[in-house]
Amino acid sequence: MTHDYRLVPAATAVWATALAGLFLSWQAAVLIGLLTGGIGLAAWRRAWWPKTCAIALLLSGPMAGAWVGGNVLRAETHPLRLAADEGRSTTLTAELSTRPRGIRAAGFGGHQAGVDHVVITATANGATIVILAPAEKWRDLVPGQEVTVKGSLAPPRPGDLTSALLRVRGPPVDPRPPPAWQRWADHLRDGLSRASASLDAEEAGLLPALVVGDTEHVVPRIVDEFRTAGLAHLLAVSGANLAIVCGAVYLLLRKTGPRKAAVGALVALVCFVVLAGPEPSVLRAAVMGAVALLALFLGRERSALPSLATAVLALVLIDPALGADPGFALSVTATAALVLVAPRWARQLKERGVPQGFAEALAVPAVASLATAPLVVGLSGQISLVSVLANLLVAPVVAPATVLGVLAAAVAPLYPPAAEVVVHVAGPAVTWLILVGRHAAAVPGAAVSWPEGWVGGLALVVVTAVVFLLLRNKKTRVLTVAVLVGGFVALVPMRTIAPMWPPAGWKVVSCNVGQGDALVLATAEADRAVVVDTGPDPGALDRCLKTLGIKRIPLIVLSHLHADHIGGLQAALTGRAVGAVAVGPLKEPEWAWREVRRQAHASGVRVVEPKAGERFAWPGLELEVLGPRRQPVAAETNTVVNDYSLVLRATTPAGRVLLTGDVELAGQAALLGERDLEADVLKVPHHGSRYSLPAFLKRVRPRVALVSVGTGNRYGHPSPQVIDALRAGGALVLRTDKDGDLAVLPGSRVVRRKRRTEMDQTWIRLYNARYPIPGGSPGFAWAMWQPGYHATPWPHDELKPDFAYYLCETLDDGTRAITHRARTTHVLPPTEAESPEAAYDLVAEHVFDDGLRIAPNVWHEYHYNVLKGEAPWPQRITAWRAEVEPVGPHVHEELRRFPRTGWTKSDSIAL
């Protein structure tokens, strides 16, 4: 089969022009456009290519250069961009362009995990803006609505035509009614969501995502498993959905004739685009489908490649920002591979004796996965080794589930019970998708880590090309196959036969679940263990339990009902035999208690409330409940809930383990009444917060202290004072944020599953004298910066939570040395402040928003803040807070050439 390539150079030129303008400058877009137009002119005059091809390139190149360059220049010079660069506040009337897209946040304390903010693209004053707003009042808005918004502006990310990011705190003001067709589409989407709610939780969240891309209710575990299995594309509406719907309509109407069937399919195409929203892959498929259906209506020959080229030309010229959209790139790349390569592979498989249907079914996912692998790797940093097989297994059920989902959405407004019946018919197909994703993700070595970003994608292209060339050469084919097979045999089975984790004989494991708690206590039976707290993230707990091989859990203990302790409960209950769930006496917050009961009831697991003094025993493990002994008080404050945590003492072959939940000062004081609090292992209370009694830590006298804490958390956990007190008592202090999963073995031996957390760059903050780190304590620092005072350069783009840098000071003997390593936990981005008092309020709100405050007298105490008070106001300020740990001091010759104050960057210093 021959393909018509005449529009491919023009489409490539337009796309390249858009990329140059978005990532380089408007001048680069104009230059690339003129250059490609010049190539088209030369090709026309010298007859290098067919005339149509050369003329298309000649016209499209300069046109794209002018159009893209003009759009980029307009976005960069718009008044909103200038205001965003200065961090100003503003009030705008904006028209929404996209549906609100939820941002899922991990729960902590009394705050429930889930979607708490939404991102919306909108237009205001002739510019494109992105609105970041609270989900509660904004999630029900639809495209086409006009709203009045008030918030603070910030510079946008590079690579699109957005002029500003608008951070909004309050609800939308005076929202106008949306267009009728958008109201209709929103009504259908809501109907599908309500009908899907009659299914189990996992299926209920997956079906709307599969049909219309609504991922708000997708269980996080499904997202993790689909990403590992190479099925993540099913969670976003794409061209495949559109092809399925239009194909179904065409097949139903084909007896009426090709023209009428084409018109019906075209109507279905328009309706589905409105229903699903203007996603890049849907727009690409819509233009391709419209071109193909028009050709069918006119009775002309259909060709996929010209349709694809036309789609790229039209869409990128209309909206140049699509050129940098990952979804658009994935869609175009996959479609091109399916058009150009898949038929050839299927034909070659058929010639080798593979049945035709199976050959096509195998070729399609293999070609799509291989073609999009560099893009997927660049975006996710991993390669799925099971994606081809997983996609092959789910292919038969994707189309029926999609068609039934669309049918349910159409029926729901008319007769909701009928929609529920249709959804239940689709239920088995959705369940099959979940089972395939789950089992594929559970395969050892299912996904291999790879450098992310464009460097990682380019590296994969080079590696794939080299392997392909070596395999084509008869002299190197055998050796290449031997190396590939040998590497596979060495890496994958060894992870199963002789894994490095867990260590043999482990008795206690503190799982690295981020900012939360999850501990596993082993019994004498290899696959049986007690779980104490489940962390904030189902995916993290599930991975931990899988690596430990836990299939039976006689008891899940929830020390208290805060989100960072119960968020992973569903993962523990799913796919494992669970005996009971134990909770403490205080059933607050109410939403958490309701959720625990719902999940336990759905899994057929009873909920129990053990009392102080009660004991549990299994082979190799005993548990005793030490507290709380006080009667619960009806209060929902975090401190009260923490102090009513269940406190357990476990007796294991590794010694006694004290599990303290999040007890704070009052809870620890109550425990001091116990006769014997000593333990070999202490789960440090409340992630090592500063609310710990020195007397309590001294009474426990642990040999090993486990701190379960999230990297770069915004709460300042763990407290340096608590860590110092534990170490002073002779304890080995281990942290999950630095050491990963932690396993305790008999003899107080500890094995760490450390993850590499190297700093990306060496940024150094310089001082001209030796004085205490701002903040007054060795493990904590804060600072404020404003233009005109500190020396440059200044790491504008890099400074964000979890940004790491070093502190360089002048020692007493005059030597300059690196003395501390810092990692930011809170950041106030560049914002305009009217006065020093306003600056103080901003810093107090954004940098010390967890109850810790800097007193006004401390604010003015340091010399550099006095100078800032004398500076002219208003000023643009930036403030940050960091965790600081001492290093060195490290003296380097390179430090002599650095400025005396401010910031510098160096790749030459290695500590």
N, C-alpha and C positions, 0 to 999 in steps of 0.2 A: 504494500500500500504506500503510495506517495503522498506527501503532505505539502500543503500550500504554505510556504514560508514567507510570502511577500510582505506581510505586515509585521513580522517578528522583529526586524531591525528597528522599525519605527517605535514599536512598543518598548523595546529595550532602551532606546534612546530617551524616551519620555521618562521611563522609570529611573534611569541613571541621572537624568537632569534633576528629578525630584529629590533623589538621595543626596546629590551634591548640594542642592539648595538647603535641605533640612539639616544636614550634618556639617556643612562647611560654611557657606555664605551665599547671599543672593548673587554676588559676582561670579561664584563658581557655577551656579545654575545657568547664568547667561552664557558663560564661556563654554560649558558642555553643550548647551543647546546650539550655539553657533558652530561649534566643532562638528557635531553630528550632522547639522545641516550642510556644512561644507563637504562632509563625506558623501552625503546624498547627492549633492550637486556634481561632484566628481564621478560618482557611480553612474549618474544619468548621462553626462557628457561622454564618458569613455565606455559606456555600455558594459559595465562590470556585472550588473544585476538586471533583472527584468525592469522595464520602465516603471511599472506600478510600484515596485519595491523602492526604487530610487526616489521617485517623486514623493512617496509617503514619508520617507526619511527626510527629504529636503524640506518638506512643509512642517512636519511634526517637531523636528529639532528646534528651530528658531521659535516656533510657537510655544513649545514647552519652556524654553529658556526665558522668554518674555513673561509668560504667565506665572511660572513657578517663582522666578526672581522677583516679580512684582508682589506676589503674595508673601514671600519671606520678608521682603523689605517693609511691607505694610505692617506685618506682625511685630517686627523688631522696633519699629519707630512709632507704634501706636501709643497714645498717651497712657493707656492702661499699663503697657510694658514699662514705661518710664516711672509710673507711680509704683509698680510692683518692685522695681529695683530699689526704691526708697522705703519699701515696707509700709505704705500708707494704708489707712482705712478709707472705705468708700461705701456708697450706697448706689446700687445699679438696678436697672430694669433689664432682666435677662430672659431670653427665650430658650427653653431647654431643647437640646438637639438629640439627646440620647436618654434611654431609661436609666434611672438610678442604679448604679452597680455597687453592691454591698462590699464592704471591707470587713472581713471577719477578725475579731480580736479575741485573744485568749482571756478567759475569765481569771479574776483574782479577787480574793476576799469576798465581799458580798456582791460583787459585780458579776453578772452572769456572762458566760462566754457566748459569743454570737456576733451578728452584724451590728456594730454600733455606729458606723459612719458609712456614708455613701459618696460615690464620686459621680458627678454629672458633667457632661460637656454642654456648654451653652454659648449663645452669642449675645454680646452686649456692646452697644455703641459701635457696631461694625467690626468688632473683634471677637475672636474665639477665646473663651475662658473655660477653666475647669473649676468646678465648685466642689469643695470638700465640706460636707455638712453632716449634722447628726441624723441618724437613720430614722429616728422615731417620727419626725414630722415631714421628712422629705422622701421616704421610700415609696409613697403612693402617687407621686407626681408622674406625669407621662410626657413624652416628647410633644412639642408644640405649645406647651403651656408657657405663659408669661408670668414671672414672679418678680417681686421686688426683694432684693437681697442686700444685707448689710454685713460687711466683714472686713478682714484685713487681707491685703494683696501680698503676694510673694512671687518671685520669679518662677517661671515654668521650667520643666525639664527640657533638655535639648532634644531635637529630633522631631518636632512637630510644629504646627503653626499656631500654637496656643500663645496668647499674649500675656496671660497672667493666671496664677492660681489664686482663687478666692476662698479663704478659710471662713466658714460661717458657723456661728454657735447657736443662733436662735432658729426659730421656724421660718418658713417662707412667708413673706408679707404680701397680702392681697393677691393670691394666685388666681389667674384668669382661667376660664374654662378651656380645655384642650379642644382641638379639632374633633369633629364627629368620628372620623375614621380611627383616630387614636383612642377615643373613648371605647369604640367598638373592639379594638384590638386588646385594650386593657381588660375589658369585660371578659373576653374569651380566655385570656391568660389566667385571670383570677378563677374562672370556672374550671379550667384544667387543674389548677393548684388545689381547689377545694375537692374536686373529684378524686384526685390522687391521694388526698389525705385519708381515704378509706383503706389504702394499702398499708403495709408495715412501714416503719419510719424510713428505712433505707430505700425501699422502692418508691415511696411517696416523694422523696427528694430527688431521686434520679430521673423519673419520667418527665417532669417539666424541663429539666436540664437537657435531656435528650431531644425533646421536641422543639422547644422554643428558647433554649439557652438560659432558663431561669434557674440559677444555681444557689439561690438564697437558702434553700432548705436541704441542700445536699449535705449528708453526714461527712465530717472532715475525714473520717477513715476511708470513705469511698474515694475521695480526692487523692489521698496518698497512694492507695492501692492502684487506682487507674493510672496515675502518673508513672509508677514503677512498672506496670504491665504494658505501657505504651498505648493505653486506651483513653488518655486525657482528652483527645479530640472529640470524644463522644459527649463530653460535658459542655461543649460549646456548639451552638447551632452553626451549621456550615453548608457548603454547597451540596453535600451529600443529602442533607435533609430536603433541600429544595428539589433535587433530582428525584428523590423518592416520591414526594408529593405530586410533582408535575407528571412523573411517569405513571403514577396510579390513576390520575385524572385522565391522562391521554388513553390509557388502556381501557378505562371504563367507557370512553366516548369514541373509540376507534371505529365502531360499527356505523357511526353517523358519517364517516368520511374523514380523510386526513385533515382537511381544512377546518371543519368544525371541531375536531378533536384538538387541533393546534390552538384554536381560539380558546377553548375551554381550559387547556393547560396554561395558556398565557394569563387568563383570569386567575387561575389558582396560583400562578407565580406571583402576581401582584399582591394578592391577598396574603400569601405566606410572608412576603417581604415586610408588609405592614405589621403582621402578627409577630414575627420574630424580631423585627427591628433592623436598622441599617448596619448590621455587622459586616465587616470587610469581606469575609468569605462569602456571605450571602449576597452582597452586591456583586461580587465577581461572578458568582454562579447565575445571578439574575440576568446580568447583561449577556453572558454566554447563552443562557437558556432562551432569552428573547431573540437573539440573533438566529439560533438554531430553529426556533419555532417560526420565525418570520420566513426563513428559507423554506421550511416545510409548507407554510401557507402559500408561498409563491411558486411552489413546485420546483425549487432549485436544489442542486446538490448541497448536502450538508457537510461541513468540515469543522472538526473541533478546534484545530489549531488557529485558523482565522478568527473563530469566535473568541478564543482565549486572548489572542492579540488585540482584538477589538475591545474586549472588556478591560484590559490593562490600559490601552490608549484612552478610552473614554473616562474611566474612573479616576485615573491619576491626573488627567487634565482637569477634571471637574473638582477633585479634592486632592491636591498634591500631598497632603498629610498621609494618605493611604500608602504612599510609596515607602514609608518607614514603619508601617504597621506590621507586627510579626504575624498576625492572623492572615493578612493579605498575602504576605510572602509565602507562608506555609501553603495556603490555598492554591496560589498560582504554581508553585513548584510541584506540588503533588499532582495537580491537574496536568501539567506539562509532561510529567513522568508517565502518568497513566495513558496519555495520548500517544507519546512517542516510543516508550520503552515497553510498557506492559504487553501490548499485542505481540511484539517480537518474542518476548520471554515465554508467553503462553504458547506461541507457535513452536518454539524450540522444545519446550517440555512435551508438547503433543507429539513431536517427531521422535522423542525418546520413549514413547510408549505410555505417557501419562494421559489418562482420560481427559477429554477436552474441558468438561465442566470443572474438574478438579484443578487442571492446569491454569485456567483463568482465575479460579478462586485463590490459588497459591501465588500467582504472579502479581495480582493487584496489591495485596498488603505488602509483599516483599519489595516491589518497586516503590510504592509510596513511602514505606519506612526508610528505605535506603536513600531516596532522593531528599527527604526532609530531615534526615539524621543530622547534618551539620547545623541546620537552623534550630532543631530541637535541643541539640547539645549546647549550642550557644545560649539558649534561653534557660535551660534547666540544669546544665552541668552534669548530666548523666546519660548513659546509653542503655536503653532497655534491650536485653538479649532475648526477651520472650515476646516482643511486640508482634512479630510476624505470626507466630502460632496463636497468640491471644486474639488478634484481629481476624484470623481465619476462623476461629471458633465462634466469635460473636457475629460474624457477617450474616449468617442466615436469619438472625432474630432482629437485627437493627431496623430493617425495612418494615416488618409487621408492627413492631413497637411504635415506630414513628407514625405510620399511617393511622394506627388505632389511637395514638395520642392526639393527633390533629382532629380525628373524628370526635373524640371526647370533648375537645375544646369547642368544636362547632355545635355539639349537642347540648353542652352544659347550660347555656342561657335559656334554652327552650324547655328542657326537662332534666334537671340534675340527677334524678335516680338512673336515667338511661345512661348518662355520662359515667356514673360509677360502675355500671355493668360493663361498659366498654373498657374502662380502666382495669377492671378485674380480668377481663379477657387478655389485656396486654401484660398483666402482672407476671405470668410465668416467663415471658421473654425478658422482662426487666430483671427478674430474679436470676436468670441465666447469665445476664451481663455481669451482675454482682459476683456470682460464683466464679466465673472465669477470671475476672479481675482479681479476686481474693486469692485464688489458688495460683495464678500466674505470679502475683507479687510475692507469694510465700516461697517460690522456688529459690533455693540458695544461689546467690549471684545473679538474681534476675535483672539487676541494674548495676552498671559499672560506672564509677565516678570518672569524670573527664573535665578538663578545664573549661569553664564557661566563658561567655563573651565571644566576640568575633575571632579572637585568637584561637580559642578552642574549636570553633566551627571550622576555621581555615585549616587547623592542624588535622582535623578529622578528614577533610577533603583530601589533603595531601597523603595521609596514611592510606585512605581508601584507594586513591589513584595508584599509589605505589604497589599496593597489594594486587590490584587489578592487572597492572602491567606485568608483574612477576608471575601471576597465574596464567597469563596469555603466552608467556615465553616457555617453551617446552623444556629448556635447560634448567630453569629455576622453579618450575611448577611443583616438582616433588618436594624440594627443600622448603618451599613456602608453605605447602600443605602440612608438612611435618612440623614446622615451627608453630603454625596456627593451632594444630591439634594438640601439640605439646603444651602450649600456653593455656589452652582451654582445660586440658587434663590437670595441669599443675595448679591453676587458680580456682576453678569452680569446685571440683570434688574435694580438694583439701579443706575448703571452708565447711564442707559437710562431714567429712571423715575425721579430720583432726582440726576442729576450729580452735582459734586462739581464745575465744570467749564462748561460754563462761569458763572460768578456771575450775579444775576438778576439786571437789570438796567444798565448794562455796556454801556458806550458811546464811549470810545476809547480803542482799544486794540493794543499794540505793540507785534507783534508775534515774538517768539523766533525762528528766521530762520538762526541763525549762524551769520557769518560776513557779514551782509547786513541789509537792511531796509525793513519792511513790516508792515504797520499800517492799521487798519480797523476802519472806522468811522461809527457808527450806525445811522440809520434813525429811524423814529417812527414806521416803519414796521419791525417785528422781523427778517425776513429772508432777509432783504434788507440792503445793506451797501456799502459805497464807500471805495475802496482800494487804498492806496497811497504807491506805490512801491511794488515789489513782491519778493524781496530777491533773493538770488543766487540759491535756491534749490526748484524745483517744489514740491517735496514731502513734505517739511516742510511747505510751504504755504498752500498746499492742506489740510494737517492735521489741520492747524490752522483754516481755513475757515470751515471745516467740524465740528469741535468742537463748533464753534460759530453758526452753523446752517445757514450759508449764502448760499442762492440759487440764489439771484438776485443782480447784481452789476451794478448800473446805470452808474458808471464812474470808470475806472481804471486810476489813475494818475501815470505816470512814471516821477519822478522828473528830471532825466537825464538818459542817455543811458549807464550807466556802468553796468557790469555784475552782481554785487551784488544788483542791483535794478531792473533788468529786467529778471533775470534768471528763476523766477517762473511764468512768464506771461502765459505760456501754461496751467499751472494748474488752474489759475483763469479763463481762457477762456473755459476750458473743463467742461462740465456738469453744467454750470451756464448760466443764461441769462445776457449778458453783453451789456450795451448800447453803450459805446464808450471807446476808449483808448486815453488819453490826454498826449501829449509830449511837451517838451520845444522847444525853438527856435533853439538850436544848435543840429544838427543831426549827432553828432559824438559820438563814432567811427562809421565808415561807416558800418562795419559788424553788429553792434548792431541795427542800424536803418533799415538795410535790413531785419534782423531777426524779428523785431517788426512788420514791414509791412507785412511780409510773414505770421506770425502767426495770425495777426488780419484779413487779407484777407481770410485766410483759415477758420476762424471762422465766417466770415460774419459780422465783427465788424468794424465800421468806426474809423479812426484815426483823431483826432482834435488837434489843437494847440491853446490853450487859451492864451489871451494876458493879460498883467498887467492891473488890474482894472476890469476884467471880473468877474461876479458872477454866482454861481450856487446855486440852492435851492431845497431841498426836505423836506418833513415833518420831523421836528426835526433836520434838519442839513442845514447849509448854508456854502458855500465855497467862498472865495474871493482870487483872484490871486494877490499877492503883487509884484512879480518879476519873472524873471529879466526884467528890463525896458531898458537895453542897447541893442543895435543891436549886433547880434552874430558876433564873430570873427572866421574866419576859422582856427581852431587850434585843434589838437587832444591830447594835453597834458592833463594829469589828472586834474591838477589844473584849467585850463580854463574850461573844461567840468564841473567840480564840481561847479565853480562859476556861471555857467549859469543854475543851477538847478531851476526848478519851486519852488517858495516859496508860500505857501498857508496859509491863516488864516481861521480856521474852527470855526464856532459858534455852540456850542452844549449845551445841558442841563447841562453838566459838566463844562461849561465855555468856554473861548476862547482857541483854540489850535493853536500854531504856528508850521507849518511843514516846515522845512528848507532844506530838501534834504541833499546835501553835500557841501553847500556853505562854502567857506573858507574866507580868509581875505578880498579880494576885494569884493566878493559878500555880506559879512556882512557889509562892509563899505557902500556899495550902499544902503542897507536897512536902515541904520541910518537916511536917508532922510525922512523916513516915519514919519508921525506925531505921530502915536500911535502904538508902538510895543509891549506894555504890553500884556502878555498872562498868563492864569492860568496854562497851560501845554505847555512845550517846548519839541519838538523832537530835541534833541541836534544835532547840525550840524556835519556831517562827523564822526559819531560814537564816538564823543568826542575827536577828534584828537586835537593836540596842536595848530592847526591853527584856533583858535577862538579869537575874539577880546573881551577883558574884557569889553569895552564900550558897545558892542552889548549885552552881557549877562546881564549887569547892566540895559540896557534899557528894556529888555524883562521882567526881574524880575519874573520868573516863580515860582509858588508854587510847581509844580511837574515837574521834568526833566527826560525824558525817553531817555536812551542811548541804542541803538540797536547795539550789538557788539557780536562777536564770542568768545567762550572760548579759551584761549591760542592763540589768533591770533598773527601773526608775525609782526604786525604793531605797537604794543605798545598802541593800543586803549583800553580804553580811557586814555587821558592824566591826570595825577594826578593834574596838575595845573588847568585844566578846571573843574574837579570835585570839587576841593577846592574852586574855584571861585563861582561855583553854590551854594555850601553849605553855603559859606559866605554870599550869597545873600538871604538865607532863604529857598532855594529849597530843597525838598525831592528828592534825586537822586536815581534812580532805573536803574538797568542794566539787560538786558536779559540774559547775560552770567551767572549771579549769581542768579537772581530772576525768570528766566523763562519768560513765557508769562505775560504781565502786562496789567491789566484792570483798567481804570479810570472811576469812578462813580461820580454822582453829589455830590457837597460838597468837591471836591478834595480828595475823598476817593479812595484808591488804593487797589486792590486785586492782589496778586502775585501767579502765578502758579509755585511755586518753585520746581525745581528738585534737588534731593539729589546729592551732589558732594563732598562726603567725601574723604579724602586722604587715599590712600591704605596703606601707610607705614609712619612711623615717621622718616624721615631722618633729621638730625640736622647738620648744618654747624657751627663750633665753631671758635670764635675769642679770642685772649688773651688780648685785650684792647678795649676800647670804642672809636670809631672814625666813621666818616660819612660812610654810606654804599657806596661802590664803584659805581661811576656814578654821585654822587653829589646831586641827588634829592631823596626825600623820597619814591617815587613810582617806582623807576627804579634802577636796579642793573646789573652790568656785572662783570665777573671775568674770569681769565684764570688759568689753572692748568697744571702742568707738573710733571712727576715722579721725585722723589728725593727731592722735596721741601715741599709740603704739607703733613700733616700727613695722615695716612691711618686709617680706611678703606675708600675706594672711590667707590661711586655708579656707576661703569662703565655702567652696563646694564640698570639701572633705568633712568639715565640722558638722557632725550629726551624732545621734546616740550610737555608742560603740566605736566611735573614732578614737584611735590610740595615738599617743604622742609621748615624747620624753621631755623632762625638765632639765635644763642646764643652768647651773649656778656657779658663782664665784666662791670658792672655799675660803677659809680664814687665811690660808697662806697665799691667796691670790690666784691659785690654780683654778682653771675653768673645767668643770666636769659635769657629766650627766649623772644625776643623783636620784631621779625618780621616774617611774613609768606611770602614765595616767591614761585612763579610759573614760570617755565622757558617758554620763548616764542621762543627763538632761540638757537640752539645748533650746535657747531662745533664738530663732533665726533673725536676721537683720530686720529691725523694727524701729520706727521713728518714735522717739520720746520727747515730750515737750519740755521737761525739766528733770533735774536729778531726782525729785520726789516721784515723778511719773516713771522714771527708769527703775527706781526701787520697787514700785508696785508691780511693774512688768516682770522683773526678775523674781520677786517673791511669789508671783502667781505661776510662772512657767518653769522656773528652775528649782523652786523649793515647794512643789505642790503636794507633798506628802505629809504635811504637818510641820516640817522643819522650816524655820524662818530665820533669816538674818536680821538681827535688830538694827534699827536705823543708826545707832551709835557705832556699831561694827561696820556698817556700810561706809561710814566716813573715816574709819580708823586707819585704813591703809593709805600710804602716801599717794599712790597712783589714783585712788578715788578722789582724794582732795584736789588733785590737778584736774580730774574730770569735772568736778563741781565748778571749777573756774572756767571751763570751756564754754564757748557760746552755744546756746540752746535755741531751737530743737536740734537734736543729734540722732543719727542712726546708731543704734547700739546692738550688740550681740552679747549674750551671756551664756555661760555653760557651767555645769557642775561635773566633777569627775571623781572617780575612785582612784586613789594614788597609792602606790606601793614603792618602797625604797629599792633601788638597784645600785650596785657599784659602791662608791663612786667610780665612774669610768672616765679616764682622762684620755683625750685623743688630740693629736696634732691638728686635726682638721678644725677643732673648735676655735683655734686662734684666729682663723680667717672669718669667722662668723661675726655678725653685728653684736653689740653688747646687750641689746634688748630686742624684744619682739619675737618674730617667728622666722624659722629657716627650714629648709628642706634639704636632705642629703641622702643619697643612696650609698655613700662611701663608708658610713659608720655601721659597724656590725657589733652588737653587744654579745 
